[in-house]
Structure formats: structure tokens, C-alpha cells
């Protein structure tokens, strides 16, 4: 079974109604990145940051996976599918994808403020626990913080993602500007013989110089086209 590796970004979840960060009217215009997505912002005003991610979690309860998410999951009987996502939502899992690598953390999880990457302190929240309060503590006595990789923090899952990129037989990029590193560098690890597909309604600059098959559509429409192509080529 061919190894199909799919890298997804904010454009993957935009059709589900998840607020994006970089687009016009996106979250970065409402909340400066320095305040809500850096360790310094968290130290300066932990309540603001915790409330921000509480609101993002509640948004998850109102949205559903879109057809693009479902089409990715529907490829599992035909390919060995790995999803590497820059998104922190759980829409891939809810659509039925069984192997999802979250590069930037997971919104539905919390962890220790002192040792955020220690597996002993990472915990999945039930929907009724989505409203985390100041004073709720991890087992090590530190404030519970979102299990999110903020700007300036190491990306613990990048090595795992690189391993999958190196082994890919087909590599697909959906809804990401390829501006955020280290995720944007994953394409450099994909073997040169491997076909690469890019699904995005906007123009995306590929700096690696390699040949990329571009589908200028949104996630759902683009995945429909790609699925038909991939199944024909099997």
C-alpha cells in the first residue's frame, strides 16, 4: 500500500468555520500574536491566554469536519495515510482519520506550565471541561496551560513528521501558506521522485524549485479532484 502523506494548514479547516489567523479579519488582527501565542505573552497575562483558548475550544463544539476532512479519511482503505497538521483542532480525527500528527499541539488538551511536553502532564479535556480556570493545576502544581506549541517553543513532533515525509510515496499540501517553519520545510525531506500535489485557492510560493501539481480550489473541492486522480492512478 502506497504511503500517502498529507500536510494540512488553516485553509483545511476554514470551510468548517474555524477562525483562521492570517487571513483578513483573522484572529491575529483581533489578538496580537505576541499576547496569545508566545511564552512571553502567557507569562505576562496568563488569564488572557487561557480565556483565548477557552473560546477556541468552545468554537470546536459549534463546528463539524467538512467534506475535505471526510475525503482524506475516506482514502485510508486505498493508501497508508498519515496526516501531518499545523492545525490544533480535532476535525481530522472527528472525520475518521486514524493517524494524525499535530505539529502545533492540540486544543482539546492541557498540560503543565512548567513542563508542557512531559507526557505525564498532558491531559485530554472532556467538552464539559473546556472552560479552564485560573487556579486549575497540573499534577506538578503549576497552572494548567493549553497544550499548544507557541512561537519560540520547540516543535516536539517535527522529527516524527520528517520521518513520514522521507518515506512518502505521494505528498499532498492543503491550505497552508508554507510560511511557518519548521512545518514549511517538510517538503525538503520528500524524495525528489515523489509526486507532490498542492490544494489551495490562493497562490502559494514553493521555494524548493520542485515540480508541484497545483489544484487551485478550496479543501473540499480540491480533495474531491485529487481523490479521483489518485484512485485512477493506483
PAKOLVEX-722346 format. One record per residue (C-alpha): x, y, z. Coordinates in steps of 0.001 Angstrom, whole numbers, plus 500000, padded with zeros to 6 digits. Layout:
<pts>
XYZ...
</pts>
This chain:
<pts>
500000500000500000501455503372498977502294505852501734500200508993501294501357511888503495499130514970503727500272518266505276497333520498506244497093524095507424494422526629508379492767526505504940491821522889505639489516523884508499488364527267507176485385525692505360484234524276508694484053527799510099487214527655512230488692531148512577491974531461510692494853533579511964496470535144508923493586535989506582491906539394506519489678539607509569491590536694511090492462536198514720495844537945514521494006541210513724491938540825516896494662539393519145498336540272518598500335537061518258502720538263520990499866538304523510498218534915522908500743532673521152504112533195522830505543532050526178506198535727526984502551536640526396501479533778528654503820534890531437502617538490531135498886537709531188498061534024531690494333534712532154494052536417528747495763533455527078493720530821528919490474532653528080491538532944524423491992529168524114488797528506526086486984530463523356488766528480520630487664525217522326484054526343522520484247527117518800485064523421518234481710522449519755479908524514517093481755523239514010481950519950512129484510518344509824483986519443506231483899517305503113487660517782502677488361516208506075485983513348505253487561512738501835491024512461503420489707509873505877487975508013503021491368507335501370492505505028504195491226501804502548493372502588499462496520504162500918498600504155504085497527507688505071499346509964507501498007513456508178500542515994509433498616519064510519499556522546511631496002522880512970495219522422516642491574521436516114490338517821516198488432517838512896490672515277511161490072512806513983486343513522514052486185512874510291487738509433510834491457509878510126493344507392512294496936508690512091497180512427512741500399514171513785499726517569515376502781519779514924501442522723516906499684520911519724496048520058520376493355522451521509491428519794523426494428519025525644496020520828528585499373520390530227501759521711532876503041525286532625506392524062533963506929521040531683504483521371528779505966518495526743506055515966529603503571513202528613502800512644532317501075516039532444499256516122529087495533515515529501492557515406527111489647517559528239486042516417528037483756519034526392482309519967529786485872520817530941486663523162528022486439526257530230489797526094532046490076528457535020492983530220536656493902528118539693493270524764537986496558522945538418498528520217536680499780517316538846503112519147539342501284522086540972501679524528538070498785526244536315497128524135533585498029525679530224496894524885526694498809522038525038499785524364522196503215524927520660503659528689520769506009530811518688509511530476520091508884526990521523510348523773520151508102521634517922508392518183519528506640516290516700508732517687513848511182514747513832508282512282513577506801514353510744510164514389508923510331510578509157506954510272507454507849512892504807511026510951503949509029507736503466506182509264501417505179507807498044502751510709497480502887514069499291499942516473499455499809520037500840496400521539501658495525525029502851498871526214504155500862529260503087504147527393503718505288530417505729505547528838509177508686526861509941509613524143510653506425522775509006507106524672505770510449522853505469508891519370505387508724519439501589512543519466501554512538515954503061510201514452500469512219512320497990512623514028494586510877511173492711507698511564494784504731513399493198503640516491495156500136517979494997499125521384496361495481522279497042494820525964497716492507528561496163495232531202496587498690531278495038501325529616497226505030530170496593507044526951496510510676527867497099512153524387496704512031524612492906510480521161492579507573520287490290504237520562492080500802519703490695498624522654491785494855522386492270493555525960492708490488525078494759489373525019498374489974521975500568486725520114499820486573520724496061490299520171495721490243516913497690487406515622495513489503516252492394492618514780493991490844511641495231489588510906491713493088511411490298494788509234492897492321506361492577492662506404488780496455506256489048496525503356491518
</pts>
